[in-house]
Amino acid sequence: MAYPSKLFAVALLVASTTACTTAMEDETAAEEARTDQLWAENFALHERVAHARLGYLGKLGELPDAAIGMTAEQVLHGTRWGKPHHVNRDTVAGNKVREQWVYTGRFEDWLGSGQEGFLYFEDDVLVAIQNRPG
């Protein structure tokens, strides 16, 4: 009777191993499916961003250039200059606020305009424009 018990134990071990292997294969397949889904969602997101960016950049050509006398708000939302890379700000005598808007020409910033140069404001009014050559 010892022989059938050993045979039963071996059969049980094989069945158990097969079930574990099948479960691991199913888990691996599910993980691969989740990974594929994430890659597809990531690609779709980047595709939507690229289309939105191209649309934004296409509209830049339709916008006017900045002009002396415009407010900061007008320049920001109504000209091809758009959002600056960064702003240097200081307050001078008489509590005047001066700002230098710096444009690097880089497109890495989500709403970067591609412009390169500087805009100078005094008390929220554009007083000078300096374009970099190139």
Secondary structure, DSSP 8 states (H G I E B T S, - for coil): -HHHHHHHHHHHHHHHHHHHHHHHHHHHHHHHHHHHHHHHHHHHHHHHHHHHHHHHHHHHTTS----TT-BHHHHHHHSSS-B-SEEEEEEEGGGEEEEEEEEE--S-STTB---EEEEEEETTEEEEEEE---
